[in-house]
Amino acid sequence: MSELLIAMNLAYNTMIKARARYELAQQGPRCSLPAPCEAVRLWHALASAWLLQSDKRFWVGIHSPAYPQGLLALKDPPLILFGDGRLDLLTTRSIAIVGSRSATRTGLGNAQGFGKAFAQARWVVVSGLAEGIDGAAHAGALQAQGGTIAVLGCGPDEVYPKHHAALKRQIIEQGGLVLSEYPPGTAPQAGFFPRRNRIIAGLADALLVVEAAMRSGSLITARVASELGRPVGAIPGSIHSSQSKGCHDMIKKGALLTETAQELMEEAQACLPEFKHACVLQEDDSDCHTEMTCTMDTGALQDEELGRVLQCLGHDPVHTDTLAQQLGLDSEDTLAVLTELELLGLVLAESGNRWVRANGVF
């Protein structure tokens, strides 16, 4: 039998209790197992065909030297991984960014900003390619021409959500990595995504939660990372936002209150394994350590009315009508000024005709 078929047969036949699965895997890839069934042979055929379609595609078994060492600390490490992209990113220092699928505009801006800042500093950004925070984090890393790993809850040839197909393709083409423990041909299923989260936690050297409700799956990912001894940070938000309550609860329980990317990078660097190295950027990185800022100097605004409106806005969402009343302006005029400020990148539109200031330093 081929090495791939043996590895897939091992994974298929050890889908039992986590500890028993791991102990069986430790006996070696050629331990006594039943002959591959038809399901395994079908998966093997699909995987073999998929691997041959690109020289960027690979598979890694738990006994391979290329297997990510961080995953071995998991109670239930994946026995096989399928990848499309840069294999070397598995041994590159990395920070995971996770959070809500129903993120606010502020949350999306934070995820993209922190993703870009981490990537500029040569840290790989790990996330799950999901709606919301995940997608924004990957986009930020790509914007900086940095490395990013998308861990899927489906086969490496699938994508969820479907409209992230272009983002997935860009990750691969721009020197990132798409990774999955599920073989090609495996459709996304609800139960796969919580299992995917443990891989995100295991791969990363630190983890940042951008936005999360109290019952968010991101909190489970953070808990796994904490149990593995990884630094965990959380970005505080508005006390009125349900999407910030999970982060606030984490901070109360000891997570690092994270205001800048540098804070979490310093925590991660302090406990970085010796074999981890900095990510090689895809283009010139001469300015990779420049600080990202959003200029909000109202004195620089040409129109006095723009400055007045901006001064009244904070980081809690405010409805247009409420803002108009505070300023003594007509609602339509206020909306026109807000739209101009949005075009300048100084404010963000939230749902329900509400507005907040754009993000500051990452």
N, C-alpha and C positions, 0 to 999 in steps of 0.2 A: 504493500500500500504506500501511496505517496505521503510525505510528511504532513501536507495540508489535510488529507483525508483522515490521517491518524489523529491530528489535533481536533478536527471537527467532530470526530467520533467520540473523543474524550469529553468534549464540551457537551455533546448531546446526551451522553450516558451518565453524566454527573450532575444533571439538573435536579439535585436533591437538596437536602438541608445544607446550609452554607458551610458549616465546619466540615461535614463529611465530604462535601464536594472538594474543598480545598485540600484536605488530607489525602484524598484519592489522587488529586492532581500532583501532589508532591511525590508520589511514588514513581512518577516518570511518565512520559508520553506513551510508552509501550507497555503500561501495566495491563493486567488481564481484564479485558473488556469484551463484550459481545461483538460479533462481526457487524460492520456498518449496515444499518437497515436501509430501506429504500429512501426514506426521508433524508438521511445523512448523505447518501449517494447523490440525490437530487441537488441538495445544497452544495455539495462539493462540485458538481458539474457547473452550477450557476456561478459559484465563486471562482472557479478556474477560468471560465470564460470572461468574467468581469476583470480579473487580474491581468489577462492578456491584452486588454483593450488600451492600456496606458502604462508606460514605464514609471509613472508616479504612484501606481497602486501597489500595495504590499499587504502582507498579513504577518502578524507576530504572535507566537504562542507563548504561554506563560514560562516555558523553559528556555526561551530565546534570550541571548545576551542583549538584544534590542528592546526587550520588554520593559516598560516603565517601572522603575524600582518603587516609586511611590505607591503604586497600586497593590504591591505585595502586602502592604500593611492593612489592607481592607479585610474585613471578615469574610467577604465573598468576592474575591478578585476575579475579573473576567479571565477565562482560560484562553481566549483567542481574541485578537483585535484585527479589524480590517481598516486599512487607511488609504486615503487618496490625497497625496501631497508630499510634504517634506517630512521624512522619517526622523531627521535630526531634531525636530521640534520636541520630540518626546524626552530628550535629555537637555532641553533648554530651560532656563529659569522661567517661571510663569506665575501669573496671578489670575485667578478666576473672577469673573464679574457675573453675578446672577441677580435676579429680581423679578418683579411682577410682569406678567404678560399684558396686563391692563395698566401700563405705566402712564404717568402724567407726562406732559411735555417737559416739565422740569426734570423728571426722572430720566427721560430719554436723553435730554441734553447732558445730564451728569454722566450717564453710562457712556455716551459717545466721547465726552471730554476726558473722562478717566481712562477709557480704552486707548485713546490717542496718546495721552500722557505716558501711560505704561509702555506702550509700543515705542514711543520716541526714546524712552530710557532703556530700550532693548530687553524688555520683558515680554514674553509671549502672553497674549490675552486668551484665556480659556473660557468658553461659554457653551451654550446648548443650542444655538441657532433658532431659538424659539421666538415667538412674537414678543415685542416690547423690549425689555432691558437687554436680553441676549443679542438680538439683532443690532441694536444700537452700539453695544460694546464691540462686536465684530467690525461694524462699519467704522468706528473710531480707530481701531488698530489698522485697518486697511488704509484709512486716510493718511496715516503716518508712515505708510509703506512698511509696516512692521508685521511680525508673525502673529497668527491667531489660530487656535484649534477649536473646531466645532465638533462637539460630541453629540452624536445623534441617538434618538430613541427609535431607530428603524435601521434597515440595511444601508450601507454606504452608497448604494445606487438610488435610494429614495430620498425624499425631502419633505419635511413638515415644519411649518406650514408651506403649502405649495408655492405661494408667492415669494418665498425665500429662495427659489431655485436660482435666480440670478445672483443672489448674495453667496450662495454655496459655490457656484461656479467661479465667482470672483475670488473667493478664498483660496480655491485650488490654483487658479491661474496666477494669483499674485503672491504665491509662495507660502500659503498657509497649509492647513491640514484638516481634513474631514475624517473623523474617527468613529468607529462603531464596534460593539461587541457582537452585533447581529450580522449574519451573513447576507450577501447580496440577495435580493428578492424578498427580504423581510419587510412587510408593510408596517407602518407605525401603528402601535397599539397603546392604549392608555396606561397599561401596567409597565410598559417599557421605559417611560420617562422618569419615574422615581428611581429606577435602577440606573438609568443613565446618569443621574445626579451624583451617585457615589463615585463614578469615574471622574467627573469634573473635580470633585473634592480631592480625590486621590492624586490626580495629575498635577494639581496646582501647588505652589509653595506658599500661597496665601490666598485668601478669598475675601471679596468685597460684595456686600449686599447693598444694592442701590435703593430699591424700594421693595417693600414686602408687607402684605397684610398679615394679620396675626396667624392665619392658618395657611400661609404660603408654603409651597414646596421648597422655596429658597431657604427657609429656616431649617429644613431638614438637611439640605446640602451644607449649610453653615455648621450644623451640629456635627455632621460627619467630619468636616474639616477640622473642627475644634478637637474632636476625639482623636484625630490623627496627629494632633500637636501643631497644626498649621495656624499662623496668625489669622484672625478673622476681624474684619472691619465692617462698619455699617455707617451709612450716610444719614444723618438726622434730617427730618423734614418738618413740615407744618404739623402742629398738634391737632389741627382740624382735618388732616388727611388720613383716611383709612389705610392708604398705601404706605404710610410712614410708621404706623403703629408697631409693625413687626421689627423694624430697625430700632425703634426706641426701646422695645423690650430687650433686644439683643444687647444694646448699650448698657441698660440697667444690669444685665447679667454678666457684664465684663468684656463685651466686644469693644474694639478700638473705635472711638468716635472719630470718623475719618472726614477731614475737611480738605485735605490735599493728597495727591497721589504720592508725594514724597514720604508722607507719614507711613503709609502701608508698605512702600518699597523698603524703607529702612527696617521695619519689623521683619519683613520676609528675608532680607539680606542677612540679618543677624543669625538666622537658623537655616541658611541655605546649605543643602548637601554639597560636598566637595565636587561631585561629578557634574553638577549643573553649571552651565555656561551662559553667557549673554547671547541674545538672539542677534543674528546677522541681518541687518536691514537690507531691503531689496534695492534701495537707491542710496544716493549720497546722504549720510546722516550727520553732517557737520554741525547741524543745529539741533541735534536730538535732545540736548539738555536745556534748550531754551524754555522758559516758563510760559505756559499758556494762560493768557488773560483775556477777559472780556472788558474792553474799555467802557466805563460808565461815567465818565466825567461830564456832568451836565453842563459845565461851563463851556465845553467844546461844541455844544449844540448851537447851531445858528439861530434857530427859532426859539424865542423865550417860552412859547407855549409848550413846545416839546419838553423843555426842561421842567416846567411846572408839573406836567403829567407824570414824567418819570420820577420826580421827587416824591410824588404821592404813592407810587407803587412800591410794594415790598415783595417778599418772597412767598407770601400767602396769596392765593388767587383772589382777585377782586373783580366783581361784576362791573361791566361798563357803566351801567346806570348808577351804581354806587359811587364810582369814581367821578362821574359827571356831577353828581350832587355835591361831593366834597370840593370840587373845583369851581362850582358855580357855572358850569358850561352845559351846552346842549349835548344830549347823548350822541347825536350824529357827528357833531364836531369832535367830541371826545374819541369816538370810534375812528375817525379819520386820522387823528393824531396818533392813536395807538397803532394803527396800521403802518404809519410812517416809521414809528419806532421799531416795529417788527421788521421792517425792511432793512433798518440799520443794524439789526441783530441785538437790540437792547432789551426787547421784551418778548415774551412768548405767549401765544394764545392757548388757553386751556379750554376744555369742553364747557358748554353752558355759557358762552360769551364772557368768560372770565380771563383775567390777564395777570401775569407775574413778571418780575424782572428776570432777565436772562442770567445764566450762571456766571460766576466770577472765576477765581483762580482755581485750577485743578492741580 
